């Protein structure tokens, strides 16, 4: 340990350090902080934050100062937001499969009302709280893929709102990895626009602009082989698409991290299910019977599909021109080996538990940022939960 690193020496120091971390790095309110620290009083939290300011751990702009903290202390702080029972279940699941367990951070998203307005409020709340965690991960990245959707958009909003600064002496490029859907209900949350916003707000100012707005998201399954091949060649020749996806030097093969949300089986692709159903020549009911949900447009299969259904879903996934299951799997495995962030999933709501669980079973997640509603639903799916009295 370096001689200038500070180690908290008293119980008060430790609590003050924890309060400062949760307040500045994750934007939690004093009321939320007190719940993480054992349901102490709000006035006690206020005194702890004042003490952290005196010690230099909390700066006036509410930026958490970790410059002099050892890696051991930081690991302990990270565990404040790790749901221990769920983390235990994930480790057991990974041991059973011989794979790896994702790191989990849980934040309060507020009401679990299913209305669209409530979902937007929940997304904004978790987006602001999770901005600190994303900043930590971005410090370990150089090339970052970005998918689409309201939840990813809320995370981008959170970064911009908090004014999170990253070192500008290092390269940081954000890259869109999903094409545009014709029926996308929220064009402001497209992959291209979200990546562009991140490049402008926290990127390193690269002049390279990568745009997938003119690329069709699907090549319909009903097209014959000649027509499909012609469209695929056209897509591959598009400059930005070629730079991102084609060849050994494609950016997709250089990424340290992909930021994505997920869709549930009854509302895949951000509500653009009709476009998928039309292109796939399949009914909405049959599609729902095949998938647990989607991640960035990649359809995740339900467990226990027949060989016929597995082949059918592979055909439907093959229509997609954006990021693929193979890309996600490759990046997740690489990250597990070399310590980069890998596949970072941000999601809220218990209805996404099935798709998240299947992704973890297929080793497709390295970092999980979720709310308590989803955390409890995932915990109930863990193998160890089934044997409780």
N, C-alpha and C positions, 0 to 999 in steps of 0.2 A: 504494500500500500504506500502511495506517495505521502511524504511528510506533511504536505499542505492539505490533504484530504481530511474532511471533518467527519467524525463519528459521533452520533448522538450519545451522550453519557448518562442521561437521566430519563426517567419515564416521561417527564414534561417535555424534554427535548424531542423524544421519539414521537409523541402525540402531535407536537407542534409541526414537526417535519411532515408527518402524515397529512395533517390538515392543510398545510401549504401545498403539498403535491396535488391533493384532490381539488383544491380551490383553483390553483393557477394552471395546472396542466390539463385538467379535465372540466373546468368551468362549473363545478358543483356548487350549489348554494350552501350556506351554513347549515340549513335544516337537513339537506342531503348528507353533508359531511358527518353530522352528529350520529346519523344512523349507521354509517360505516365504522364509526369509532366506538360503538357500543351504546348508542342511545343516550349519550351524555347531553347536558343542557346546551342550548344555543349560546348562552352567555359564556360558557366554558370554551366553546369553539371560537368565539370572538377573541377571548384572551389568548388562546393558542395561536391564532393568526397574528396577533400583535407580537407575541414572543418570537414567532418565525421571522417576522420582519426585522426585529432587533438582531436576530442571529444571522441575517443575510440570506435565508432560504427563500424568503418571499420578497420580491421586489415590487416597487410601487405600481408598475404596469401590470401586475398580476401575471408575471412570467415566472415559472418555477425555475429556481437557480440550482442546477445539478452539477455545476462545473467541478465542485470540490468533493462530490459524493462518490464513494467507491461503488464498483459494480455490485458488491454484496448488498449494500444498503439499497441500491436501486431495485434489485430483485425483490427485496422485502416490500418495497413500496408498490411494485407492480402487483403483488399478491393481494393487496387491499381490494382490487377490483376483480379478483378471480373467484368465482363461486366454487367453494372447496368440494362440495359433494359432486357437482357436475365435472369438475376437473378430475376428481378421483375416478369417476365412471369412464371418462374419456381415456385416461391412462390404462385402465383395465381393458377397454375395448381395443386399444392399440396393441397391448401386450398379447391379447388373444389372436389378433390378426397378423402379428409380426410387423406392424407398421408404426406410424408415429401419431402422437396426440397433438391436436392444435392447441395453441395458447388461447385462452378465453378471457375477455373483459366484458363485464356486465354493467349497464347503466340503467337508471330509471328513465322510462319514457313517458310516464304519466298514465292517464286513463287508457284502458284497453277497449274503449268503444270502437265498434267496427265501421263507423261512418267515415267518409272520405275526409271531412274536415278534421276529425279527431286524429286520423292517420297522419295528416300533414303536420299537425301540432306535435305528435309523438316523434315524427321524423326529424323535425327541426330541433327538438329537445335533445335527442340522442346524437344528432349531428354536431351540435355544439359541445356536448360532453365528450364525445369521442375524438374531437379534433386534436386533443393532446396526445392520445394514443397514436393517431395517424402520424403526427409530427415525429414521434419517437421512431416509427417504422420508416418514415421517409429519410431520416438521417442514415439509414442503412441501405439506401437505394440510389440508383442512377437512372434507370429507365423503368417507367411505371405505366402499365396498361390501365385503362379506365373503361368500364362498361357504361351502363345507362341507368335511368330510373330516378324516381323521387327520392329514394333513400340515399343513393350515391350523391344526388344533387344536394340533399340536406347536409351531407358531410362536407361537400365543397363549400356550401354556405357557412358552415361552422368554422372552417379554416379561414375564410375571408373575414368573418365577423370578429374572430379572436385576434386577427392580425398576426397569425403564427409566422415567425420568421425562421428561415432556414439559411444556412451559410451559403453565400453567393459565390464562394470561391470553389464550388464543386458543381459538376454537371448534374442536372436533374431535368429529365425530359418526360413529359406526360404524353401518352399515345392512345388514341381511340382504338378499340378492338372490336366494336360491333358496328355494322352498317345501319342505315336508316330504315325504319319501317314506314310504309306509306300511311298506315293507320295509327302511328304513334300519337297518343293523345296529348303528350307533354313534350313538344319539340325542344323546349328549353332544357330538357334533361336528356338530350341525345348524347351519345358517347363523344362525338366530335366536339360539341359545344362545352361539355364538362371538362374534357382534356384541355381545350383551349383556355378555359377560365383558370385551370390549375397552372398552366404554363405562364399565364400572365400574373398570377397572384403569388405563387410559391416556387415556380420553376426558375431555372437559371437564365431565362431570357433568350433561349434558342430562337433563331430566326426561321427554323424549319417548321412549316405548318403542315400538319397531316390531316387530311379531310376525307371522311368516308361518306359524306352526305349524298354523293351521286352514285353510290354503290348499292345495287339491290340486295336486300337482306336475304331473300330466298331465290332459288332456282326451282320452280314448281316441279313436283314429282311426276306430273303427267307428261312433261316434255320428253320427246324421244332423245336418244343418245346424241345424235348429231346436233340438235338444238341446244341441249344442255352443255355440250362441249364448247360450242361457239360462244355461249353466254359466259361460261367460266373463263375462257381465254380473254374475252373482253374485260371481265372483272380483273383478272390477273395483270392485264396491261395498264390498268389505271395507276398513275404514278404513286399515289399515297398507299394504295392497297399493296402494290408490289413492294414498296419499302417496308411495310409492316409485316407482310405474311409470306412473301415469296423468296425462296433461295436460302442458302446456308447462312447468309449475313442478315437475314430478316430481323427486324427489331423484336418480333415475338420470341425469338430464340436468345435474345440478349436481356430480356426483362428480369428484374429482381423481384418484381411485385406486380400484382394485378388487384385493383380495387373493384369490388363488385357487390351487388345485392342479389337477392334471389326472389323468384316468383313461386307461389304455391301452385298445386296441381289444378285448382279451379280458377286460377287467374294468372296463367303464365304470360311471359313477355309483356309485363306491365299493362295488361288489359287488352293487348293486341291479338288476342286469341283467334279472332275471326280471320285475320290474315294468314296465320299459321294453318288453320283448318282448311282454308281454301287452297293454299299452296300444296298442302299435304294430301289433299283429296281424302279427308278423314273426318268423321263426325267429332263434335266436341266431347261427347260422352265416351267415345272410343279412345280419344287422346287422353282424357282424364284417367282412364283405366290403365294406361301405359306408363304415365309419368308421376314422379313424386313432386315435380316442379321444374323450374329452369334456373340456370345461373348464366347471366349474360347472353341469353338466347340458346344456350346448350341445354337440351332436354335431358333430365336425369331420370333414369328408369326406376320404376318401383321394384322392390325386391320380389324374387320368385316368378318373374315373367317366363312364359314358355319360349321355346326356341323360335317359334313363328312370330310371337310378339316382339322378341328381342330383335329379330331381323327387320321387322316392320319399323320399329323405332329407329334402327340404324339408318334405314332409308330416309326417314323424315329428318333426322339430324344431318344427313348428307346434303340436304337442300340448303343448309345454312352457310352463308359466305363469311361469317365472322369467326371469332375464336372458337376452337373446337374442344371436345373432351380430351383429345390427345395433348393439346397445348396445356390445358389445366393440369393434367396428370404429370406431364413432364416438369412443369414449373414447380408444382407442389413437392415432387420428389427431390428436385434439385435444391430447393430451399431447405428441406429437412436435413439434407447432407451438409450444406455450406453455411447455414445460419442466416440467409437472407429472408426477408418477410414472406415471399411467396404469394399464395392465394389468400387475399384478405377479404373476408365476407362480413358485410354489415347488414343486419336484419332485425326486424322487430315483429312481434306477434306470434302467438302459439301456432297459428295456421301454417307457419313455415318450418315447423319442427320436422316434418317428414322429409322435406327436401334437404335440410341441413344434415339430418341423420344419415341419409343415403350418401350425401357427399362425403361425410366423414368415413363411412364404411368403404367408400371407393378411394380413400386417401386423396381427396381433392381440396382440403382446407388446411391452411397453416395457421391462420389468425382469424379468430371469431370475435366479432364485436356485436353484442346483442343486448336486448332488454330483459328484465326479470321475467316477464310473461313468457318469452321464448325459452329462457334458461330453465324455468320450472318444467315446461313441456318436454324439453330435451332430457332433463334429468329423469323424468318418468319413463323415457324410452331406454335408458341405460340398462344393460343386462343385470347389474347388481341390484337395481331398483325392483326387479321382478321377484326377488327372493326375500324381500323384507316381510316380516310378520304383519 
